[in-house]
Amino acid sequence: MKSTAQNIPPKESSRLLPRHLGIIMDGNGRWAQKRGLPRSMGHRAGAANFKKMIRYCNSIGIECLTMYAFSTENWKRPEDEVGALMVLFKQYLKDAIKEFLKENVQVRFIGDTSVFSQGLRELIRKNEEIGRSKTGMILNIAMNYGGRLELVRATRMLAQKVKDQELSPGEITEEMLSAHLYTAGQPDVDLIIRPSGEHRISNFLLWQSAYAEYIVMDILWPDFTPEDLEHALDEYANRNRRFGGV
């Protein structure tokens, strides 16, 4: 039996942790299909694991955690599956308002949330409002998020400033573009973990992951445990990050 968050001993404090960890939560549908269940049941199992992993990451000292929940491309999925996901998101956010009151987590949503229903947008607002008083881990929940769309959005914001004569094109820097991303003020992502065995970036944190380490694990997201995360963190700690140097 795999370990749970409660019975994994803490690692030594000297171990190098990523300041910013990204997780592509993948494999919910396949998890359900392997068990002869509807895909919606896989998403429910994935949501339950989502809660567990947030608490665990906060407990071990991760500074920023970005979880890929719903991409701009996920709208292409069957209508009934998308509808089930929207219902699940609403229920999760309702639960989060109650469950995470005691958790020192700053909840933020990245992506174009304007397309969601009014009820879902209100729950997003309430969760972010509660998170503003927290001082612990920053949790970015990526919903209707796409890395390309994020870059287009930042470019448009800078272009408007040029149009308004607030700056000239030659004054635009990498730092300035970073400051107009959803993750403005946060460190770039250090490590991206993708359960499910798929070797794709999937339009996730394209700018922020320029020098990120990637670890792909052949585990479907609902089965991903704190112990699996610890294995990935151990591998990350042993890598030599040169950032283009020697």
C-alpha positions as CSV (number, residue, x, y, z in Angstrom):
1,M,0.0,0.0,0.0
2,K,1.3,3.4,-0.9
3,S,2.0,6.0,1.8
4,T,-0.3,8.9,2.6
5,A,0.5,12.5,3.5
6,Q,0.1,11.6,7.2
7,N,2.7,8.8,7.4
8,I,5.5,10.1,5.2
9,P,8.4,11.4,7.4
10,P,9.5,14.9,6.6
11,K,12.7,15.1,4.5
12,E,15.8,16.8,5.8
13,S,15.5,20.6,5.8
14,S,18.7,21.0,3.7
15,R,17.2,19.4,0.6
16,L,16.8,21.8,-2.3
17,L,13.1,22.3,-3.0
18,P,11.7,24.1,-6.0
19,R,10.4,27.5,-5.1
20,H,7.7,27.1,-7.8
21,L,6.3,23.7,-8.6
22,G,3.9,23.1,-11.5
23,I,1.8,20.0,-11.9
24,I,-0.1,18.9,-15.0
25,M,-3.0,16.9,-13.5
26,D,-3.4,14.3,-16.3
27,G,-5.0,10.9,-16.6
28,N,-8.4,11.2,-14.9
29,G,-10.3,9.9,-17.8
30,R,-8.0,6.9,-18.4
31,W,-8.1,6.1,-14.7
32,A,-11.9,5.9,-14.9
33,Q,-11.9,3.9,-18.2
34,K,-9.5,1.3,-16.7
35,R,-12.1,0.7,-14.0
36,G,-15.1,0.7,-16.4
37,L,-16.4,4.0,-14.9
38,P,-17.6,7.1,-16.7
39,R,-14.9,9.7,-17.2
40,S,-16.6,12.1,-14.8
41,M,-15.8,9.7,-12.0
42,G,-12.1,10.0,-12.9
43,H,-12.4,13.7,-12.6
44,R,-14.0,13.4,-9.1
45,A,-11.2,11.1,-8.0
46,G,-8.7,13.6,-9.4
47,A,-10.3,16.5,-7.6
48,A,-10.1,14.6,-4.3
49,N,-6.4,14.0,-4.9
50,F,-6.0,17.7,-5.8
51,K,-7.1,18.7,-2.3
52,K,-4.7,16.2,-0.7
53,M,-1.7,17.3,-2.7
54,I,-2.3,21.0,-2.0
55,R,-2.2,20.4,1.7
56,Y,1.0,18.2,1.4
57,C,2.8,20.8,-0.8
58,N,2.0,23.5,1.7
59,S,3.2,21.4,4.6
60,I,6.6,20.7,3.1
61,G,7.4,24.3,2.3
62,I,6.6,24.8,-1.4
63,E,6.5,28.5,-2.0
64,C,4.3,28.5,-5.2
65,L,2.2,25.7,-6.6
66,T,0.5,25.9,-10.0
67,M,-2.0,23.2,-10.8
68,Y,-3.3,22.8,-14.4
69,A,-7.0,22.2,-13.9
70,F,-8.6,23.1,-17.3
71,S,-6.9,24.3,-20.4
72,T,-8.2,26.5,-23.2
73,E,-8.1,23.4,-25.4
74,N,-10.2,21.3,-23.0
75,W,-13.4,23.0,-24.4
76,K,-13.0,20.6,-27.3
77,R,-13.9,17.6,-25.2
78,P,-17.4,16.1,-25.3
79,E,-20.1,18.5,-24.1
80,D,-21.3,16.2,-21.3
81,E,-17.7,15.9,-20.0
82,V,-17.2,19.6,-20.0
83,G,-20.5,20.1,-18.3
84,A,-19.6,17.6,-15.6
85,L,-16.3,19.4,-15.0
86,M,-18.1,22.7,-14.6
87,V,-20.3,21.1,-11.9
88,L,-17.3,19.6,-10.2
89,F,-15.5,22.9,-10.2
90,K,-18.4,24.6,-8.6
91,Q,-18.7,22.0,-5.9
92,Y,-14.9,22.0,-5.3
93,L,-14.9,25.8,-4.9
94,K,-17.8,25.7,-2.5
95,D,-16.0,23.1,-0.4
96,A,-12.8,25.0,-0.6
97,I,-14.3,28.1,1.0
98,K,-15.1,26.0,4.1
99,E,-12.2,23.5,4.1
100,F,-9.3,25.9,3.4
101,L,-10.3,28.6,5.9
102,K,-7.8,27.1,8.3
103,E,-5.2,26.5,5.7
104,N,-2.5,29.2,5.2
105,V,-2.8,29.2,1.4
106,Q,-3.1,32.1,-1.0
107,V,-5.5,31.0,-3.7
108,R,-5.3,32.6,-7.1
109,F,-6.8,31.7,-10.4
110,I,-4.9,32.1,-13.6
111,G,-6.5,32.0,-17.1
112,D,-9.5,33.7,-18.7
113,T,-12.2,33.1,-16.1
114,S,-14.5,35.6,-17.7
115,V,-16.0,32.8,-19.9
116,F,-17.3,30.8,-16.9
117,S,-20.9,31.1,-15.5
118,Q,-21.7,33.9,-13.1
119,G,-22.0,31.4,-10.2
120,L,-18.6,30.0,-10.9
121,R,-17.0,33.4,-11.2
122,E,-18.5,34.4,-7.9
123,L,-17.0,31.3,-6.2
124,I,-13.6,32.2,-7.8
125,R,-13.9,35.7,-6.4
126,K,-14.8,34.5,-2.9
127,N,-11.9,32.0,-2.8
128,E,-9.4,34.6,-3.9
129,E,-10.8,37.1,-1.4
130,I,-10.2,34.6,1.4
131,G,-6.7,33.9,0.2
132,R,-5.7,37.6,0.3
133,S,-5.4,37.4,4.1
134,K,-3.1,34.4,4.0
135,T,0.7,34.5,4.1
136,G,1.6,30.9,3.2
137,M,1.9,29.0,-0.1
138,I,0.6,30.7,-3.3
139,L,-1.7,28.3,-5.1
140,N,-2.4,29.1,-8.7
141,I,-5.3,27.2,-10.1
142,A,-5.1,27.3,-13.9
143,M,-8.6,27.3,-15.3
144,N,-9.3,28.1,-19.0
145,Y,-5.6,28.7,-19.1
146,G,-3.2,28.5,-22.1
147,G,0.4,29.7,-22.2
148,R,0.0,31.1,-25.7
149,L,-3.1,33.1,-24.7
150,E,-1.3,34.4,-21.6
151,L,1.5,35.7,-23.8
152,V,-0.9,37.3,-26.2
153,R,-2.7,39.0,-23.3
154,A,0.6,40.3,-21.9
155,T,1.7,41.6,-25.4
156,R,-1.6,43.4,-25.8
157,M,-1.2,45.1,-22.5
158,L,2.3,46.3,-23.4
159,A,1.1,47.4,-26.9
160,Q,-1.6,49.5,-25.2
161,K,1.0,51.2,-23.1
162,V,3.0,51.9,-26.2
163,K,-0.1,53.3,-27.9
164,D,-0.8,55.5,-24.9
165,Q,2.8,56.7,-25.1
166,E,3.6,55.4,-21.6
167,L,6.7,53.6,-23.0
168,S,8.4,53.0,-26.3
169,P,8.9,49.6,-28.0
170,G,12.6,49.7,-27.3
171,E,12.0,50.0,-23.6
172,I,10.2,46.6,-23.4
173,T,12.2,44.0,-21.5
174,E,11.8,40.4,-20.5
175,E,11.1,41.6,-16.9
176,M,8.4,43.9,-18.2
177,L,6.7,41.1,-20.0
178,S,6.9,38.8,-17.0
179,A,5.3,41.6,-14.9
180,H,2.2,41.4,-17.2
181,L,1.7,37.6,-16.9
182,Y,-0.9,36.0,-14.6
183,T,2.0,34.9,-12.4
184,A,3.5,38.4,-12.0
185,G,5.6,38.8,-8.9
186,Q,6.2,35.0,-8.5
187,P,9.4,33.1,-9.3
188,D,9.6,31.2,-12.6
189,V,8.6,27.6,-12.3
190,D,11.5,25.4,-11.3
191,L,9.9,22.0,-11.7
192,I,7.0,20.7,-13.7
193,I,5.7,17.2,-13.0
194,R,3.4,15.4,-15.4
195,P,1.8,12.2,-14.2
196,S,0.2,9.9,-16.8
197,G,3.3,9.2,-18.8
198,E,2.5,11.8,-21.6
199,H,5.6,13.7,-22.8
200,R,4.0,17.0,-23.7
201,I,4.1,20.6,-22.4
202,S,0.4,21.1,-23.3
203,N,0.6,24.9,-23.5
204,F,1.5,25.1,-19.8
205,L,3.5,28.0,-18.4
206,L,5.4,28.5,-21.6
207,W,7.3,31.6,-20.7
208,Q,7.8,30.8,-17.0
209,S,9.2,27.3,-17.8
210,A,12.1,28.5,-19.9
211,Y,14.6,26.7,-17.6
212,A,12.2,24.4,-15.7
213,E,13.1,20.8,-15.0
214,Y,10.6,18.3,-16.3
215,I,9.7,15.0,-14.7
216,V,7.2,12.6,-16.4
217,M,5.8,9.8,-14.2
218,D,3.9,6.8,-15.5
219,I,1.1,7.3,-12.8
220,L,-2.4,8.5,-13.5
221,W,-3.3,11.6,-11.5
222,P,-5.9,10.1,-9.2
223,D,-3.2,7.5,-8.1
224,F,-0.5,10.1,-7.6
225,T,0.6,10.2,-3.9
226,P,2.7,12.3,-1.7
227,E,5.2,9.5,-1.8
228,D,5.4,9.9,-5.6
229,L,5.9,13.6,-5.2
230,E,8.7,12.9,-2.8
231,H,10.5,10.7,-5.4
232,A,10.1,13.5,-8.0
233,L,11.5,16.1,-5.5
234,D,14.4,13.9,-4.7
235,E,15.2,13.6,-8.4
236,Y,14.9,17.4,-8.8
237,A,17.3,18.0,-5.8
238,N,20.0,15.8,-7.5
239,R,19.8,17.6,-10.9
240,N,22.5,20.1,-11.9
241,R,20.7,23.2,-13.1
242,R,23.1,25.3,-15.2
243,F,20.7,27.9,-16.7
244,G,22.7,27.9,-19.9
245,G,26.1,28.1,-18.1
246,V,28.8,25.5,-17.4
